[in-house]
Every structure is written in C-alpha cells, then in structure tokens.
Amino acid sequence: MSREQYKLFSTGRIGKLNLPNRLIRSATWDPSILHHGKMTEEILAVYHKVAAGGVGLIFSGGLPVCNDETLASGSGYAGLRIKGIEKLVPTVHKAGTGCKIIAQLEPGNLNKGPSEIRSPYQKEKIPALITDEIQTVIRCFVEGIISIQADGFDGVQLHAAHGGLLSSFLSPYTNHRTDEFGGTIKKRAAVLQRIVEQARKIVGDFPILIKLNATDNLQGGIDIENFPALAKQMERVGFDAIEVSGGMWDCLIQSEEELGFPPVPAPESHTQINRPEKQSYYLQYVRELKLNIPVILVGGNRDVERLEAILQEEPVDFIALCRPLISEPDLPKRWLEGRGGTSTDCISCNACIYEMYMHPGQDAPGLVRCVYKEDRERYHEAKKWLKTWVDQVKVSTDG
C-alpha cells in the first residue's frame, strides 16, 4: 500500500474544521513571542516552512492571556496580545498545503495557583487564588478566545497540561480547594467549564480544543486510573478535541528509576527513546478512552509505520509532533513521498530545549533550532547541562 493510502495521510475533522491529514505540529515554544511580545519575520518564516512541509494543522506557541499584573490591576487580555499576531494566519495559509493554524492560549507569568502549596522549585509557598482572581482569569481566557477568532485563526487550544494554572486546577495533586472550584472532577473542571460556556456565547462553533495531562507523574495526581473520567469530563465541558500529554515540573525531582525516564527540564519531552517501546509514551493512557471527540496523541512519535499502526488499531485520531519538526520541518512531506527512512532524524536529545532556556534569541531571534545538527559544540554543552540541571535547581532552592 502506498503512503497516500495511509490513514495518517487521509483527511480528518475537528469540530467544523477539515484537515488535509492526521499530522499536527504540537505547540512549540516561540522565544520571539515571549521575549519581545511581537511576531518577527524570522518566526513567521518558521511557521511558513512547517506549513509547507506537509502537516495538516499547527498549534502556535503558547500565547499568554494573563499574569500577576493582570490580576493586580484587573486588566484583560488586550494588554498582552502579541503585536502582529494577525500576520501568523495568512503566513500559514499561504503555504498552499491546506494547513490550518490553531492558537494555543495559556496563562503568562502567574505566581499563584488553585491552592497554597510549596513547589520543590520555590522557597516560598505558591499563594492560592481568591474567587475574584479566578473570575479575572476566566474573563482573560474568554477575551483571548474572542480575540483569536477575530484575528482569523482556525481555532484555539487551551493549555491545561504540564502543571500550568489550568492543569493545576484539574489535578488533585495541586488543587486542594473545598469550594466550587475543587474536590470532584466536575468542580476541578469548573474553571474550564465557565471559560468554554462564556466564550461559546460569542464565538459559536469556533473550534475550542484542550491540551491535557494523562499523567502528572506524581503520587496523588492525574494518573492512568483517573484520566479516563477526566477526559470524559472535558468532552462534557464542550471541547472539540483533546491533545493527550503528561508530566508536571514537580515530578522532575524524582530519579530516573522512579519516573521511568530521565528527569530533564521538560517533563513531557522524554529523552533516550530510540527504541520503539520507548516511543509514543502516552499511548498507554488513551487505550481506555471512550470519547466522541477526536484524540490527539503527542509525545515521542517517531516512526511513520508505527504511527500508521496506532491510527489503525488504537483510539487515536491524530498524531502530534514537536521536536521532529524542529529537526525536519518537511518530515510529513518526506514520509508521504517515501523519501529516506521511516523514522525522523531527531534523536530526542533535548538540546533544543537547552537552547530555549540558556540562549533564547541570541543566535537568531525567535528561532528554535536543532542544535545537534547545526552546532555540535553547543550540543555538547547541552548534554552536560541536561545531566546536572536537577541538581542545580535543588541547590538554588534549598540554599
């Protein structure tokens, strides 16, 4: 069977959105947005290259909707809107491949959470949001969704994974509230319920998706046992699709033996996954899902033949990639045309993450690059940093 006949390269649908294939670029950090508050020509070129490379859908890097200043002043999303964000949609659409783009929304720098808890990475406890502040967060997300629709995007994704604010409300590990926003799964999801309900009154059937943890990798958090009920609640809330990811930053103080993967500063981005059994590492969490909305699987997806088998045999509708598309922006097109091997040339080393944290924008503003292929000296720096990162953080917080 030719690749053109693969389900991976067949059309798909999310809400009212028709997509040319089942491959998605998962949200990838955009330093130019976070450090400059505006789109740059360099980052627009990256999006165009990925769209031209054959993915059916791109999730943008996370766009902030609120922060500590927003809560203190009561201001809304407008003050945080990325300058020039409206250029992103035509840039992707002009690639001519049928690729769509969905904006990912997330809280910005917000040093509060659902409950007063102490993170192992902070000396002081994280203060709990009061009810009025929660209402401000809800309003900022609703304003963000409305603005994203007005800017021409094909949809919006709420980032509720990896221990961010929305993720923290959903997880029993971080949400110890006893009011309307804590306790049962339904109450822990109340913030998201209100965001979607209020936004729908304005944006109608505009696609609204969610990125969700299937596991926090923490005792007492979201796990393989309670995730199916949480995913079902997200369907009830009204999301059009769920992207399944995992990991909270707090889990990274555990050892490799405890975690089952090396602790590096991106709990969702496992390293040393060259063997097939180490890849697609969130697949086990979706096997018991019984949803009527699409499931998007991200995390260690590396080989086209394995991914086709997953789509054929598992309750998965779309495959998302991040690091492989940093290394090979035209990977989907290469796979479709049968050029090269069945796997990506990404070695999952996470040197690109080192670049994001330690050298944002120094070499090429706004670009996230494959350090392994482009700068071997920097790559060896990254390998050393990744091995000692957790110990450095422990020293800085304990001291």
C-alpha positions, 0 to 999 in steps of 0.5 A, spaced: 500 500 500 502 506 498 503 512 503 497 516 500 493 510 502 495 511 509 490 513 514 495 518 517 495 521 510 487 521 509 483 527 511 480 528 518 475 533 522 475 537 528 469 540 530 467 544 523 474 544 521 477 539 515 484 537 515 488 535 509 491 529 514 492 526 521 499 530 522 499 536 527 505 540 529 504 540 537 505 547 540 512 549 540 515 554 544 516 561 540 522 565 544 520 571 539 513 571 542 515 571 549 521 575 549 519 581 545 511 580 545 511 581 537 511 576 531 518 577 527 519 575 520 524 570 522 518 566 526 513 567 521 518 564 516 518 558 521 511 557 521 511 558 513 516 552 512 512 547 517 506 549 513 509 547 507 512 541 509 506 537 509 502 537 516 495 538 516 494 543 522 499 547 527 498 549 534 502 556 535 506 557 541 503 558 547 500 565 547 499 568 554 492 571 556 494 573 563 499 574 569 500 577 576 499 584 573 493 582 570 490 580 576 493 586 580 490 591 576 484 587 573 486 588 566 484 583 560 487 580 555 488 586 550 494 588 554 498 582 552 496 580 545 502 579 541 503 585 536 502 582 529 499 576 531 494 577 525 500 576 520 501 568 523 494 566 519 495 568 512 503 566 513 500 559 514 495 559 509 499 561 504 503 555 504 498 552 499 498 545 503 491 546 506 494 547 513 490 550 518 493 554 524 490 553 531 492 558 537 494 555 543 492 560 549 495 559 556 496 563 562 503 568 562 507 569 568 502 567 574 505 566 581 499 563 584 495 557 583 488 553 585 491 552 592 497 554 597 502 549 596 510 549 596 513 547 589 520 543 590 522 549 585 520 555 590 522 557 597 516 560 598 509 557 598 505 558 591 499 563 594 492 560 592 487 564 588 481 568 591 474 567 587 475 574 584 482 572 581 479 566 578 473 570 575 479 575 572 482 569 569 476 566 566 474 573 563 482 573 560 481 566 557 474 568 554 477 575 551 483 571 548 478 566 545 474 572 542 480 575 540 483 569 536 477 568 532 477 575 530 484 575 528 482 569 523 485 563 526 482 556 525 481 555 532 484 555 539 487 550 544 487 551 551 493 549 555 491 545 561 497 540 561 504 540 564 502 543 571 500 550 568 494 554 572 489 550 568 492 543 569 493 545 576 486 546 577 484 539 574 489 535 578 488 533 585 495 533 586 495 541 586 488 543 587 486 542 594 480 547 594 473 545 598 469 550 594 466 550 587 472 550 584 475 543 587 474 536 590 470 532 584 472 532 577 466 536 575 468 542 580 476 541 578 473 542 571 469 548 573 474 553 571 474 550 564 467 549 564 465 557 565 471 559 560 468 554 554 460 556 556 462 564 556 466 564 550 461 559 546 456 565 547 460 569 542 464 565 538 459 559 536 462 553 533 469 556 533 473 550 534 475 550 542 480 544 543 484 542 550 491 540 551 491 535 557 495 531 562 494 523 562 499 523 567 502 528 572 507 523 574 506 524 581 503 520 587 496 523 588 495 526 581 492 525 574 494 518 573 492 512 568 486 510 573 483 517 573 484 520 566 479 516 563 473 520 567 477 526 566 477 526 559 470 524 559 469 530 563 472 535 558 468 532 552 462 534 557 465 541 558 464 542 550 471 541 547 472 539 540 478 535 541 483 533 546 491 533 545 493 527 550 500 529 554 503 528 561 508 530 566 508 536 571 515 540 573 514 537 580 515 530 578 522 532 575 525 531 582 524 524 582 530 519 579 530 516 573 528 509 576 522 512 579 519 516 573 521 511 568 525 516 564 530 521 565 528 527 569 530 533 564 527 540 564 521 538 560 517 533 563 513 531 557 519 531 552 522 524 554 529 523 552 533 516 550 527 513 546 530 510 540 527 504 541 520 503 539 517 501 546 520 507 548 516 511 543 509 514 543 509 514 551 502 516 552 499 511 548 498 507 554 493 512 557 488 513 551 487 505 550 481 506 555 478 512 552 471 512 550 470 519 547 466 522 541 471 527 540 477 526 536 484 524 540 490 527 539 496 523 541 503 527 542 509 525 545 515 521 542 512 519 535 517 517 531 516 512 526 511 513 520 509 505 520 508 505 527 504 511 527 500 508 521 499 502 526 496 506 532 491 510 527 489 503 525 488 499 531 488 504 537 483 510 539 487 515 536 485 520 531 491 524 530 498 524 531 502 530 534 509 532 533 514 537 536 521 536 536 521 532 529 519 538 526 524 542 529 529 537 526 525 536 519 520 541 518 518 537 511 518 530 515 510 529 513 512 531 506 518 526 506 514 520 509 508 521 504 513 521 498 517 515 501 523 519 501 529 516 506 527 512 512 521 511 516 523 514 522 525 522 523 532 524 524 531 527 531 534 523 536 530 526 542 536 529 545 533 535 548 538 540 546 533 544 543 530 545 549 537 547 552 537 552 547 530 555 549 532 556 556 540 558 556 540 562 549 533 564 547 534 569 541 541 570 541 543 566 535 537 568 531 531 571 534 525 567 535 528 561 532 528 554 535 533 550 532 536 543 532 542 544 535 545 537 534 545 538 527 547 545 526 552 546 532 555 540 535 559 544 540 553 547 543 550 540 543 555 538 547 554 543 552 547 541 552 548 534 554 552 536 560 547 541 562 541 536 561 545 531 566 546 536 572 540 541 571 536 537 577 541 538 581 542 545 580 535 547 581 535 543 588 541 547 590 538 554 588 532 552 592 534 549 598 540 554 599 
